Amino acid sequence: MDASPHSSNCSQKEVKGKTRANYETQWGRYDERIAAERRLNNSPVADPLLRTIMPLTGKTMIDLGVGTGGFAFRAMELSPPERMIGVDFSSRALHVSKAVADAQPFTDMDFEGVLGDLERLPLADRCADVILSQASFNLLPDKSAGMKEMARIAKPGAKMVLSDAFRARRKCEGEPWEACVAGAVTVAEFSTLALSAGIIISHQIDFTPRVTQLVKSKKWDWPEFIEHRLDYRGFVMFKA
Ligand SMILES: C[S@@+](CC[C@H](N)C(=O)[O-])C[C@H]1O[C@@H](n2cnc3c(N)ncnc32)[C@H](O)[C@@H]1O
């Protein structure tokens, strides 16, 4: 399968359609219990990033590609913000997120799920104090659009924490897009995209050994990460 958006027979729209269908199926197997397990398993990656932006009291926080809330609800556990908005184009993801939000201990917190595309966010300019995104950015066929949208919804000075897979090696033919592989860029490419959108990277963490360990111990179901020898990095950034 060649799911590259640049291939002549697979448009960006088709790539997104496949990605969405894949996640509708994946999140279809999830409920609050499995989402909580995933959140706990991913916490060795999420927690160090979240600690750089705490306390979140009084803040409006937006999770881009919220899925079942692995990052968003972990933030709510560690330091509850005033408002949490989770954006995803999978309606099944938002269904499970809503169930998690309605469950203890989140009942008193304001969580809003928004169905939308990260390349064209249905959100107002400068509405976010803090932005989160975990393992979602590399699924965007148009990363420049995604980065610009992130900058548009951020208030000046807003902090952003993003983590994702990156490639240190040359891209190969036939890599799967939906498994967060074919869309992975290099750190240099990512830094250029951020800077062009007016986003400054203040800190970078290499989570590769930690993610490798999580995958090997079956706490992160992502065999492609090891198979395609990806890196996993976290970035702390702010809107200039
Ligand atoms: C690997 S999951 C990560 C979910 C969550 N951030 C976590 O860490 O558990 C990627 C998520 O991004 C969403 N996604 C991918 N491309 C998207 C797009 N163009 N617009 C909105 N959501 C997208 C998928 O539906 C999926 O829920």
PDBQT file of the ligand as one rigid body, heavy atoms in Angstrom, charges set to zero:
ROOT
HETATM    1  C1  LIG A 301      -2.679   7.917  17.484  1.00  0.00    +0.000 C 
HETATM    2  S1  LIG A 301      -4.212   8.654  17.881  1.00  0.00    +0.000 S 
HETATM    3  C2  LIG A 301      -3.754   9.610  19.312  1.00  0.00    +0.000 C 
HETATM    4  C3  LIG A 301      -4.907   9.911  20.225  1.00  0.00    +0.000 C 
HETATM    5  C4  LIG A 301      -4.546  10.602  21.530  1.00  0.00    +0.000 C 
HETATM    6  N1  LIG A 301      -3.899  11.883  21.276  1.00  0.00    +0.000 N 
HETATM    7  C5  LIG A 301      -3.677   9.723  22.388  1.00  0.00    +0.000 C 
HETATM    8  O1  LIG A 301      -2.488   9.984  22.492  1.00  0.00    +0.000 OA
HETATM    9  O2  LIG A 301      -4.192   8.749  22.950  1.00  0.00    +0.000 OA
HETATM   10  C6  LIG A 301      -4.408   9.912  16.618  1.00  0.00    +0.000 C 
HETATM   11  C7  LIG A 301      -5.733  10.650  16.669  1.00  0.00    +0.000 C 
HETATM   12  O3  LIG A 301      -5.708  11.735  15.726  1.00  0.00    +0.000 OA
HETATM   13  C8  LIG A 301      -6.943  11.806  15.044  1.00  0.00    +0.000 C 
HETATM   14  N2  LIG A 301      -6.712  12.477  13.735  1.00  0.00    +0.000 N 
HETATM   15  C9  LIG A 301      -5.853  12.109  12.757  1.00  0.00    +0.000 A 
HETATM   16  N3  LIG A 301      -5.909  12.975  11.723  1.00  0.00    +0.000 NA
HETATM   17  C10 LIG A 301      -6.817  13.916  12.057  1.00  0.00    +0.000 A 
HETATM   18  C11 LIG A 301      -7.310  15.076  11.404  1.00  0.00    +0.000 A 
HETATM   19  N4  LIG A 301      -6.890  15.442  10.174  1.00  0.00    +0.000 N 
HETATM   20  N5  LIG A 301      -8.240  15.823  12.033  1.00  0.00    +0.000 NA
HETATM   21  C12 LIG A 301      -8.704  15.450  13.265  1.00  0.00    +0.000 A 
HETATM   22  N6  LIG A 301      -8.268  14.371  13.949  1.00  0.00    +0.000 NA
HETATM   23  C13 LIG A 301      -7.328  13.606  13.347  1.00  0.00    +0.000 A 
HETATM   24  C14 LIG A 301      -7.376  10.353  14.911  1.00  0.00    +0.000 C 
HETATM   25  O4  LIG A 301      -8.759  10.217  14.688  1.00  0.00    +0.000 OA
HETATM   26  C15 LIG A 301      -6.925   9.785  16.264  1.00  0.00    +0.000 C 
HETATM   27  O5  LIG A 301      -7.945   9.854  17.223  1.00  0.00    +0.000 OA
ENDROOT
TORSDOF 0
